[in-house]
Amino acid sequence: MQGTPDPVLGSEPLTLAVAVVIGTFVGSIPFVVERRLSPRRYAAVGGALYAAVVTTLWALPRIGVEGLGCSLPGDLATCGPLALVGVAVLVGQAAVALYAYAEYGSVVPLAATVVVTVLLSWTFLRIRGESDPMALYALFFGPAFVGFTVLLGIAEALVRRAVASSS
């Protein structure tokens, strides 16, 4: 149907399963990898790596496919600036969660990032929709997701403080 994205992997259930695996993998890394950097550097490096992986999930299915809102490399002049904004927002999404985890031990922002990663992976692994998902993420949904992740981190800190003061 026109305007309905097609799953790159051939089926919606397989695409969703891969997205869940990617999200779970991303969410488990901070618990497995030993942190040797300061919280700020940990967040910066982790955010950059996260953005590289998720941007690759967006870019690879679009290479050489004609007729997309953002076909790579043909539409690079149009898509490039929006992709750069998207990369910056992706860095922020992961950096907020990683910093909160490294500095305060917060896990709720990590969980929010897992949910966002599953949603983005599922969306980015589907092509031929009416609009480009990276542009929508960069301009609208990404900043909202980052803000929501920050609010969840603050809520977790408030709950932890209330529990600590009541005991």
N, C-alpha and C positions, 0 to 999 in steps of 0.2 A: 504494500500500500504506500502511496506517495506520502512522504513526510515522516514515515515510520523508520527509525534506524534499524539496520540489519546487524545481527551479531557477527562479529569478526570470526568467532570460533565456530560458527555454524548453528548453534542453538542457544536459546535464552537460558535454559537451565545450566548448560556448561559454562556460559559466560558468567552467570551469577556465582557458580561454584568457584571459578577461578578468581573472581573478585573477592569472595569471602576468604579464600586462601591467601591472597595478597594482603588483605586487611589484617588477617590474623598474624601473618608473618611480620608485617610492619609493627603491629602492636606488641609482639613478643620480643623484638630486638632489644629494647631498653632493659628488659629483665635478664637477658642472656649475655649481652655485651658488657664487659666491665668498663666503667667510666673512668678514664684517666685524665680527662680534661676538666677545666673549670666549668661550672654550669653554663656560663655564657658561650664558651667555645663549643661545648658539647651540643648546645642548642643550635648554634650556627652551623657546625659541621653536619649534624644530624638533619637539620632543616634543608641544607643544600643537597645532601644525598637523597632525602625524601623527594624533594622537588625534581631531581634528575630522574628518579625512577618513575614517578607519576607522569612527568612530562613525556618520557619515553613511551609510556602506555598510550598517551594521546597521539604522539607523532607517528609511531611506527605503522599503525593501521591506515594512516592517511597518506603515506608515501606512495606516489604513483597512481592514486585512485582519482579519476576524473569525476567532475560533477558534484563535488562536495562543497560545502560552504567554505571549507579551508582545505584544499588539496595541496599537499606538499610535493615538491618544492615550488610548483607553479604559482601558488598564492602566497608565497613567503612575504612579499611586501605588505600584503593586507594582514596576514595572520601573525607575522613576526612581532609587531609591537604588542598585540593582545596576548600573545604567548609569553612575552617577557613580563607583562603585568601578572599573568597567571603564575608564572614561575615565582615571582616575588611573593604572591599571596600563598602559594604552596609552601615556600620556605617559612613564612610566618605561621602557617597552620601547624607544621611540625615543630618549629622552634618554640612556640608557646607551650606546647605539651611537654617537650623534652626539658625545657628550662624548669617548668613547674615540678616535673618529676625529679630532676637532678638536684634542685635547690630545696624543695619542700617535701619530696616524696609523694606528691599528688599523682593519683592514678586516674581520676575522672577525666582530666584533659586528654590523657592517652587513649582512654576509651572513646572519647569523642572523635579523636583523630582516626581511630580504627573505623568507626562508622562512616566518617567522611571518605576515608580511603576505599572502603567497599563501594560506596556510592559512586565515587569518581572512577574507580576501576571498571565498574559495570557500565557506566556511561561512556567512558573513553574507548571501551572495547566494542562499541557499536558505531557503525558509520551509515552515511546517507540520510541523515535526518535533515530537517529544515534549517537548522542553525548549528553553529559550531559550539560544542560543549565547553571548550577552553575559554572562548570569549564570554560565554554566560557565566562561567565560574569566576573568571578574572574580574568582571565588572559588577556582578550582582551577588551570586551565591557564596563565593570565596570569602569576601570581607564579612559577610553575615556569619559564615561558619567559624571564622577566626574569632569574631566577637563573641559568639556563643560558647566557644571553647574557653575563652578568658572568663566569661561569666560562670561557667561550670567549675573552673578552677577556684574562683572566689567563693562560690557556694561550698565547695569541698573544704576550703580553709575555714570558713565560718562554722561548718558542722564539726570539724575537728576541734576547733577552739571551744565550742559549746560542750562537746563531749569531754574534753580535757578539764574544763572548769567545773563540770558537774561531778567529776570523780575525785 
